[in-house]
């Protein structure tokens, strides 16, 4: 496994038995989304009666937070665990510190994240955006690629602007670039037939599944839906940080 603190603190590589699970490239791997997840409508959000404008980096919206474009600091590294920090700064309007802990065992990767502030309270989100390879190295040319299995209670109806409309519907067949609700926690299984099974789990109830690209699929556990800074914010206060985690476990088939 390789973590790249200078490139948004993304997990740049994850190999099982020498086989790479994550799509390679500067934009890929698995990056933390913080202090918001997915798209924020027109880059605008309110904290009380104060309106803030974020850079519109995916017109017409702001997408995936600021930390994926930043260099993080390495705080501690051991054989099994590494700790990284990132201080929130412009263009995010509030000071705070993000900590990501990466822990690897023989058959699991656990990612933990916390957002803290010692000054003003502010709304925020946190989550992860992994790009899993659709096909693993060594697959035959006619391999079907990875299968996704999950049992969501609802799907957020997506508007033409790619944001949830506020209406919940029964889950529809893919392909998806959609947010799903899992009140008992995120639980998604990726299976590369005959090769590997990997489960993405989190105590959070929101997950975005993006499987439109030919090369990869994304399973993104997060603390709220897209545009959640406006519709379902989690408040970070000096007494209450925002804390979240996800664990990926795998087994050979």
N, C-alpha and C positions, 0 to 999 in steps of 0.2 A: 504494500500500500504506500502511496505517496501523497502528502499534503503539501500544497503550495501556498504558504502564507502571503507571499508577495503577489499572488494572482487571485485575490479575493478569498483566500483561505479555503480554496476548493480542494476536495479530494480529487487529485488528478489521475489517480490510477488505483484500481482495486483488482487484484488477481487472485483467482482460486485455482490451485494446481497449475499455475503458470498461465492461465487463460484470463485475458482482460475482460472485465464485465462492463466497464464504462467507456463511452465514446471518447476518443482522444481529440485534443485540440484546445486552443486557448479559451474558447467559450464554453467548453463542455466539462467532462468530469461530473462532479456534483458540488454545487456552490450553495452557500447559505444565502437565503433571501431575508434581508433585514435592513432597515426597520419597517419595511412593508413587503408584502408578497404579491406577486402577479401585478396586475394593472391597477393603478389609481386613476380614477376618471379625470382626464385633462390635467393631471398632476396636482390637483387641488384637494386639500383636506382642511377641516376645522378642528381647532382645539378650543372648546367653548365657543366664544364669539369671535375668535381670531382666525382669519382665513390665511392659509399658507399656500404658496405656489412652489411646486417642485419642478425640476427640469423635465421637459417632455422628451424622453429618450426613446420612446416607441410611439410616435404620433398616432392618434392624438392624446396618448396617455403617458404616464410615468410607470416604469415597469421594474419589478424585482429588487427594489431597494438600492442603496448606495454601496453597501459593503462588498459586493461582488467585484467592484471596480477599484477596490482599495488594497493597499498593502497592510496586512495585519502584523502584529508583533508576536513573536514566540515567547511565551512565558515559562513553559516547562516541558521537557520531553523525557519520557522513560521508555522502557522496552515496550510497554503496552499502551501508553497513554501520552497524549500531547495536549497542551493547553495554549490557546491563542487569544489575543485581545485586539479589539478595534475601538478607537474612540470616535464616537459620532461627531461629525463636523459638517461644515457647509458642503452641499446645499441643504442638509437636514437642519431644521431651525432650532433644535434643542440639544444641549450637551448630554452625554451619557456614555456608558461603556458597554460593549458587547463582548461576551466571553464565549468561545466555542471550545468544547472538550471533545476530543476524538479518542475513542477506546477500541482497540482491536483484540479479539480473541481468535481461537482456531476456527470458529464457525460463525462469528458474528462481528458486526461493526455497530457501535453505538455512538451517536452524535448528540451532544447536549449543547444548548444555547441559552444564554441569559442576557437580558437587557436591564441595566441598572441606571439610576439617576440619583444624584444627591442635590439636585436643584429643582427646576420646574417639572411638574408631571406632564406627560404627553401620551397620546395614543400611539400604538405601534403594533407591528406584527412580526412574526419570525417563522421561518420554515426552510425547507431544503428543496433544491431543484436538481435531482440526479438525472443524468442521461445514460440509460442502460442500452448497451448494444442490442439491436434486434437479433442479430446473428452472432454467435460466438466463433472465434477462429477455429478452423477445422471442420465446421459444419459442411455437409455436402451441398452442392449447388442448388438442390431442390428442397433443402430444409425449409420448414414452414416458419422458422423463427420463433421468438418468444411468444408465449401465451399469457394473457392477463386474466386473473380471476379475482373478483371481489363482489361483495354483497352490500351495496349501499342502500340506505333508507330513502334517499332522494337524490335528485340531480338538480342543480341550480340552472334554471332556464337561462340560456345565454342569448343576449341581444345581438344585433348586427355589429355593435361596437365591441364585441367579445367580453362584455361585462355581464354579471348576473343581473337579471331584471327584478329580482325579489320574489319571483314565483318559483315554487318547488314542484318538480314533476317526477314521475316514475322514471328510473334510469332507462336510457335509450341505448340501442346498439351503437358500437363505435363505427368509424374512428371518432376519437374524442379530442377536444381541447376544452375540457369541461371540469367544473367543480362538483364534487359529490359529498354528501353528508353521511357520516358514520358516527352516530351518537355514542356508541360503545368503544370508540377508538378506531383509528385507521388500521386496516388489515387487508393488504393487497398481496397476492401471490403472483410472482413471475416464474414461469416454467419454460426452460429450454429443453424440449423433449429429448430424453435419453442422456442429458448432460447435467443439468443443475436445476434446483428449485431454490428460489430466494423469496423470503417474506419481508415486506416492508410494514412495520408496525409503529404506532405512536398512540399516546393517550389523547391526542387531539382528535377532533371530530370532522376535520376538513381535509380533503385531499383533491388536488388537481391531477387529472390523468390526461396526458398529451401523447397520442400515439399516431399522429398524422405523418411524421417523417418516415422515409423508407429505411433510414439507417438506425434509428433509435426509438425508445419509448421512455417517457418521463412519468414518474409517480412521485408527487410532491406533497408530503404532509406539511400542514401549516396551521397557524393558530387562528385563522379566519379566512373567509372567502376572498377572491379578488375584489378590489375596491373596499376592502374591509376597514380601511382607515376611516371611511365615511359611514359604512353600514353596520359594522360589528367590531368596533375598536376595542382593544385591550389596553387599559391605562397602566402606564409605568409610573410609579410614584417612588419617593424616597423610602417608603416603608415596604412597597410591594414591587419587586422586579417582575418582569415577564420571563418565565422559564418554560422551556419545552425540550423535547427529546424525540429521537426516532432510533429504532434498532432494526438492522437488517440481519436476518439469519439465513443461512444456506445449508443445503445438504446435496451430496452427489447422488445422481440417479443411476 
